[in-house]
Amino acid sequence: MRKKTKVMRISRQPSQAQIMTDQKQLGNVENFNSWGSIVTNDASCTREIKIQDCRSKPAFNKKTLSINKYDLNLRNKPVKCYIWSIALYGAETWTLRKEDQRYPGRFEMWCWRRMTMISWTDRVRNEVSHSVKDERNILQTIQRRKANRTGYILSKNCLLKHVIEGNIEGRV
């Protein structure tokens, strides 16, 4: 059992954890997969966001949402329902830093450009969202999901609520 046990220290400046059991040090890991999400030792979600983008692009291409025979408003709904649910899987737990916020925005623009048949080499920016008749709002969707999750946690009487509120008393 001890051979399989690994530890990870999560910090902004990652370092090795020194945990000993029976005079033997446990091994350290830099990241691990937990319930389909990747947890890293620097608490960064960049890799997770990129993986979700890579999972959702083939789903977009499979659904043939870029075919012009369908009405554009009709194609918007499956993108927001089906494709965004893949792209934003686990987004409630993401820690979006400034540099991480551009990845969901890029994916959103990629979807809208593919739907309107505008090449990425064309220098068109604001016209894409106007032609789709939708505003860029994937980051607001992520923030709303995070707020809903926090509200759900605070409505329950559980250990996580006490941790968030800072109401944990220690034993003496």
HELIX and SHEET records of a PDB file:
HELIX    1   1 THR A   46  LYS A   62  1                                  17    
HELIX    2   2 LEU A   72  PRO A   78  1                                   7    
HELIX    3   3 VAL A   79  ILE A   83  3                                   5    
HELIX    4   4 TRP A   84  ALA A   87  1                                   4    
HELIX    5   5 ALA A   91  THR A   93  5                                   3    
HELIX    6   6 ARG A  102  THR A  116  1                                  15    
HELIX    7   7 ASN A  126  VAL A  132  1                                   7    
HELIX    8   8 ILE A  138  SER A  155  1                                  18    
HELIX    9   9 LEU A  159  GLU A  165  1                                   7    
SHEET    1   A 2 LYS A   6  VAL A   7  0                                        
SHEET    2   A 2 GLY A  27  ASN A  28  1                                        
SHEET    1   B 2 MET A  20  THR A  21  0                                        
SHEET    2   B 2 LYS A  24  GLN A  25 -1                                        
SHEET    1   C 2 ASN A  31  SER A  34  0                                        
SHEET    2   C 2 SER A  37  THR A  40 -1                                        
END                                                                             
